[in-house]
Amino acid sequence: MRWFDRLLLLGATIAVIANLLPLGSPLWWTLDLTTHFRVQYLVATIALLVLFAVRRKWGICAVLVAAGAVSAAPVLPYLPFGRVTPAAVAAGAPSLKVLTVNVSFGKFAPRRLLEIVRETDPDVLVVQELTPHAETVLADFDTLFPHHRKFPAEGPYGIGLWSRRELESGATFALGRLPAIEARVRGPAGVFTVIGVHLSAPTSPRRAAARKQELIELAARSAEVTGPLVVAGDFNVTPYSPYFVQWLADSGLTDSRRGRTLSVSWPTTNPWLGIPIDHVAVNAGFDILSHRRLPNFESDHYGVLVELALHAERNGGQP
């Protein structure tokens, strides 16, 4: 069994290194990519910890526990421990649903997506990677959602926003060099703002720097919004990255996954390596009622549906 012991020791060494690498994420863009797989690191570390505990290798167990704690710290706040019924629910506040979905350059099943949208019946829909072709095959959205703002474009950075409720205003704006959408919506308990985004994929030093700047600009814009706010879209970053944590702090928003789920949103083709990069975040104008990943519609992303309760008293009591 000596060969097996050596194999386990190699696995433990790799697990320790994997858990510790994310600590260097502020130093080098490649190391930030390692922050996104902390759940996978934890699963592997726990499995190895059990094997070494059975063999009474307590020194190695201690090292694995210490290394695993580095990954556990940003992951544990997302586990559903002791959820409390939001005050808005107890007060019978009206709810609304926001759906964000990346349709992957138009390489998706539009009929299935339309079915999902009809089944889930969101009040607001934000679509990323909206190409002219995708706009055409999803023309039924214009009937289902009579109020909309769209910025279709060839490539991955077209974007659109549809609403069942009247828009007070709506326009695209530049987030770095990418388009984003901001709209003010007349909701069931007052007016609220929705910002739809698709941030740069950090696949090179230049693109990683661009995404960092986009997060900074988005945080500043979000913090300036008066009244209830929803920010939704494909962020190309997970909650386990220090850049996302800093964005939440600077913008004053809460991630709708927090305390509810570790559900992944990309890629649909390899769930074992799946990571959550599609997000809905809100400010104190909302209570988060639920966060749900939707079925696959042959995109490389799953849609994310979040149910919220908006407080009229937090919005100046507007109708």
Secondary structure, 3 states (H helix, E strand, C coil): CHHHHHHHHHHHHHHHHHHHHHHHCCCCHHHHHHHHHHHHHHHHHHHHHHHHHHCCCHHHHHHHHHHHHHHHHHHHHHCCCCCCCCHHHHCCCCEEEEEEEECHHHCCCHHHHHHHHHHHCCCEEEEECCCHHHHHHCCCHHHHCCEEEEECCCCCCCEEEEECCCEEEEEEEEECCEEEEEEEEEECCEEEEEEEEECCCCCCHHHHHHHHHHHHHHHHHHHHCCCCEEEEEECCCCCCCHHHHHHHHHHCCEECCCCCCCCCCECCCCHHHCECCEEEEECCCEEEEEEEECCCCCCCCCCEEEEEEECHHHHCCCC
